[in-house]
Amino acid sequence: VPPAVSNQFTAMIPAGVILIVTMLIFGAFHNFAHTDFLQWVYKTIQSPLQGVSDSFGGAVVIAFLVPFFWFFGVHGGLIVGSIAGSLLQANSFDNAQLYRAGKLTIANGAHVVTNEFYNNFINLTGSGITIGLVIFILIAAKSEQMKSLGKLELVPGIFNINEPFLFGMPIVMNPFLAIPFFLTPIVVAISTYCVIRFGIVPPLNGMAAPWTTPAIISGFLIGGWKMAIWQACTLVISTLIYWPFAKKYDNILLKREQANETK
């Protein structure tokens, strides 16, 4: 038998098995569950997981895990995004539908924790929301190491890129900056969750602003002027949390530099 012919028949065996299994699954769900497989997956698996991701606890866990992985030098955004990303995207899609219908309210089932919540609040100005550290450096830093890194990070930080800080400061494996690096995203996640849940600002509208969109501009795109103002408030929160820790670390670096100069 020519190979071209035998290969065709060989391919028919797995294709036939797949077809039979698919028909059996369809028949079982249609006759016994009175639904189809996709609807069953949505109701049984996706909806509960969306509920977990949209909860207060879900927001806190996500806000903690991103800097947690980054602190050990592992890309937290990729790991958390690969697990929670599809659920957060589904939440965003639901909000977008409500927004187009003019019914975007918590009472109508709008989600709080969406992909935009993740990109534009938990990871605002980069993992750990390090803009507060940049602001401290620009205003009050005395050590040359901090000053040089602050200038290097300013422009990337505006576009939510902070790898120069993570590995240059460094923040990775740095116990002096660990607390604000973990605490800031958690505080921002909790406060943002509350202001949306209690109606102080509207739910996020589901618009997918690029993750490199600067703060305040992205806030306006994903939630209007109230969200833009709240995003500005989160920058203040970041600064207040980072300031005392950054000041202490700056003094340590300054003393090291002065000691090296006297040698």
C-alpha positions in Angstrom: 0.0 0.0 0.0 1.5 3.4 -0.9 2.5 5.5 2.1 0.2 8.3 1.0 -2.8 6.0 1.2 -1.9 4.3 4.4 -1.2 7.6 6.1 -4.8 8.7 5.3 -6.3 5.6 6.8 -4.0 5.9 9.9 -5.2 9.4 10.5 -8.8 8.3 10.3 -8.5 6.1 13.4 -7.8 8.9 16.0 -10.2 11.2 14.1 -12.9 8.5 14.5 -12.2 8.0 18.2 -12.4 11.8 18.8 -15.7 12.0 16.9 -17.2 9.1 18.8 -16.1 10.5 22.2 -17.4 13.9 21.3 -20.8 12.5 20.3 -21.0 10.5 23.5 -20.2 13.6 25.7 -22.7 15.6 23.8 -25.4 13.0 24.2 -24.7 12.5 27.9 -25.0 16.2 28.7 -28.0 16.7 26.4 -30.0 13.8 27.8 -29.0 13.8 31.4 -28.0 17.3 32.3 -30.2 19.1 29.7 -27.4 21.4 28.6 -24.3 21.2 26.5 -20.7 20.7 27.7 -19.6 24.3 27.3 -22.5 25.6 29.3 -21.8 23.0 32.0 -18.1 24.1 32.1 -19.2 27.7 32.4 -21.7 27.2 35.2 -19.8 24.6 37.1 -16.2 25.7 36.8 -15.8 29.2 35.2 -18.5 31.1 37.1 -17.3 29.9 40.6 -13.7 30.7 39.7 -14.8 34.1 38.4 -16.5 34.7 41.8 -13.4 33.8 43.7 -11.2 36.1 41.5 -13.7 38.9 42.0 -13.8 38.6 45.8 -12.0 40.7 48.4 -9.8 37.8 49.2 -9.0 37.2 45.6 -7.9 40.8 45.1 -5.6 40.6 48.1 -4.1 37.2 47.1 -3.4 38.5 43.6 -1.9 41.7 45.0 0.4 39.7 47.2 1.5 37.0 44.8 2.9 39.4 42.1 5.5 41.1 44.3 6.1 37.8 46.2 7.4 36.1 43.1 9.2 39.2 41.9 11.0 39.5 45.3 12.7 36.2 44.5 13.6 37.2 41.0 10.8 35.4 39.3 8.4 37.3 36.9 5.3 37.6 39.1 3.2 39.1 36.4 3.7 36.2 34.1 3.0 33.6 36.7 -0.1 35.2 38.2 -1.4 36.3 34.8 -1.1 32.8 33.4 -3.3 31.6 36.2 -5.8 34.4 36.8 -5.6 36.2 33.5 -8.4 34.4 31.7 -10.8 34.8 34.7 -10.0 38.5 35.0 -10.5 38.9 31.2 -13.9 37.3 31.6 -14.8 39.7 34.4 -13.7 42.6 32.1 -15.9 41.2 29.3 -18.9 41.1 31.6 -18.4 44.7 32.6 -18.0 45.8 29.0 -21.4 44.3 28.2 -23.0 46.0 31.1 -21.3 49.3 30.1 -22.6 49.1 26.6 -26.1 48.4 28.0 -25.9 51.4 30.3 -26.2 49.2 33.4 -22.6 49.2 34.8 -23.4 49.1 38.5 -22.5 46.7 41.3 -26.2 46.1 41.8 -26.5 44.8 38.2 -23.6 42.3 38.7 -20.6 44.4 37.7 -17.3 42.9 38.7 -14.8 44.8 40.9 -11.6 42.8 40.2 -11.0 42.8 36.4 -8.0 42.7 34.1 -7.9 46.5 34.3 -7.9 46.3 38.1 -4.9 44.0 37.8 -3.0 46.0 35.2 -3.9 49.6 36.2 -4.0 49.4 40.0 -2.2 46.3 41.4 0.7 46.8 38.9 0.4 50.5 38.5 3.9 52.0 37.5 5.2 48.4 37.7 5.1 45.5 40.1 5.1 46.8 43.7 3.8 50.2 42.6 7.3 51.6 42.9 6.4 55.2 41.8 6.5 56.1 45.5 10.1 55.1 45.6 10.8 57.2 42.5 9.1 60.3 44.1 11.2 59.9 47.3 14.4 59.7 45.3 13.6 62.8 43.2 12.7 64.8 46.3 14.8 63.6 49.2 17.4 61.0 48.2 21.0 61.8 49.3 23.0 58.7 48.2 24.4 58.7 44.7 23.1 55.2 44.1 19.5 56.1 44.7 19.9 59.4 42.7 21.3 57.7 39.7 18.7 54.9 39.7 15.9 57.4 40.3 16.8 59.3 37.1 17.1 56.0 35.2 13.7 54.8 36.4 11.6 57.9 36.0 10.6 57.6 32.4 10.2 53.8 32.3 8.1 54.1 35.6 5.7 56.5 33.9 5.0 53.7 31.4 4.7 51.0 34.1 8.1 49.5 33.6 10.2 49.1 36.7 12.8 46.4 36.0 15.6 48.9 36.5 14.5 49.3 40.1 13.8 45.6 40.7 17.3 44.5 39.7 19.3 47.8 39.9 18.4 49.1 43.3 17.9 46.2 43.9 14.4 45.4 45.3 14.8 41.7 44.5 16.0 40.0 47.7 16.4 43.3 49.5 15.0 43.1 53.1 15.1 46.9 53.5 12.5 47.5 50.8 10.5 44.2 51.1 7.8 45.6 53.3 6.7 48.5 51.1 7.1 46.3 48.0 4.6 43.8 49.4 2.4 46.2 51.3 1.7 48.9 48.7 -0.1 46.7 46.1 -2.1 45.1 48.9 -3.2 48.5 50.4 -4.0 49.8 46.9 -6.0 46.6 46.0 -8.0 46.8 49.3 -8.7 50.5 49.0 -9.6 50.3 45.3 -11.8 47.3 45.9 -13.7 49.3 48.7 -14.1 52.5 46.7 -15.6 50.5 43.8 -17.7 48.2 45.9 -19.2 51.0 48.0 -20.0 53.2 44.9 -17.5 56.0 45.5 -16.1 55.4 42.0 -17.9 53.5 39.2 -16.9 49.9 38.3 -14.3 49.5 35.6 -15.8 49.7 32.2 -14.0 46.8 30.6 -11.9 48.9 28.2 -8.5 47.3 27.8 -6.1 50.2 28.1 -2.6 49.1 27.1 -0.6 48.2 30.2 2.0 50.8 29.3 -0.6 53.6 29.5 0.6 56.2 32.1 -1.3 56.5 35.3 -4.2 58.9 35.4 -4.6 58.6 31.6 -5.3 54.9 32.0 -7.6 55.7 34.9 -9.7 58.0 32.7 -9.9 55.4 29.9 -11.0 52.5 32.1 -13.4 54.4 34.5 -13.8 58.1 33.7 -12.6 61.1 35.6 -13.4 59.7 39.1 -11.2 56.7 38.4 -8.5 59.0 37.2 -8.6 61.0 40.4 -8.6 57.8 42.4 -5.5 56.6 40.5 -3.8 59.8 41.4 -4.7 59.0 45.1 -3.0 55.6 44.7 0.2 57.4 43.7 0.1 59.3 46.9 -0.6 56.1 48.9 2.5 54.5 47.3 4.6 57.5 48.2 3.5 57.5 51.8 4.2 53.8 52.2 7.6 53.8 50.5 8.9 57.1 52.1 10.1 55.9 55.5 11.6 52.7 54.2 13.3 54.4 51.3 14.7 57.1 53.7 16.2 54.5 56.0 17.7 52.6 53.0 19.0 55.8 51.5 20.8 56.6 54.8 22.4 53.1 54.8 23.6 53.6 51.2 24.9 57.1 52.0 26.9 55.8 55.0 28.4 53.1 52.8 29.4 55.7 50.2 30.9 58.0 52.8 32.9 55.1 54.2 34.2 54.1 50.8 35.3 57.7 50.2 37.4 57.8 53.4 39.3 54.6 52.5 
